[in-house]
């Protein structure tokens, strides 16, 4: 499933230019806040999203999760000034085809960058 998203919204939200794969096959946005870094990789043609949260100096990520078959990513702006990027729930059972692979979730994800990095699992 192709991901419905707006590249301009991602640049506005992450406030960085992405690393872009050959033929624009994938995009990687990386932000750092104090000693925490968040890497969000998207493969828009298949709707795959990977989020990796890491702490400086650590060899293992704090969080490393994937969504497969994600239909959309939407920038949400609230009156309080807080902004979230929301990745919708996967629409198929494709996740079930990877029973031994860890980190694949079946819910949506909401992330915040400012005033601090926050990741939430949403229905």
Rosetta blueprint (number, residue, H / E / L):
1 X L
2 X L
3 X L
4 X E
5 X L
6 X L
7 X H
8 X H
9 X H
10 X H
11 X H
12 X H
13 X H
14 X H
15 X L
16 X L
17 X L
18 X L
19 X E
20 X E
21 X L
22 X H
23 X H
24 X H
25 X L
26 X L
27 X E
28 X E
29 X E
30 X E
31 X E
32 X E
33 X E
34 X L
35 X L
36 X E
37 X E
38 X E
39 X E
40 X E
41 X E
42 X E
43 X E
44 X L
45 X L
46 X L
47 X L
48 X E
49 X E
50 X E
51 X E
52 X E
53 X E
54 X E
55 X E
56 X L
57 X L
58 X L
59 X L
60 X L
61 X L
62 X L
63 X E
64 X E
65 X E
66 X E
67 X E
68 X L
69 X L
70 X E
71 X L
72 X E
73 X E
74 X E
75 X E
76 X E
77 X E
78 X L
79 X L
80 X L
81 X L
82 X L
83 X E
84 X E
85 X E
86 X E
87 X E
88 X L
89 X L
90 X E
91 X L
92 X L
93 X L
94 X H
95 X H
96 X H
97 X H
98 X H
99 X L
100 X L
101 X L
102 X L
103 X L
104 X E
105 X L
106 X L
107 X L
108 X E
109 X E
110 X E
111 X E
112 X E
113 X L
114 X L
115 X L
116 X L
117 X L
118 X E
119 X E
120 X E
121 X E
122 X E
123 X L
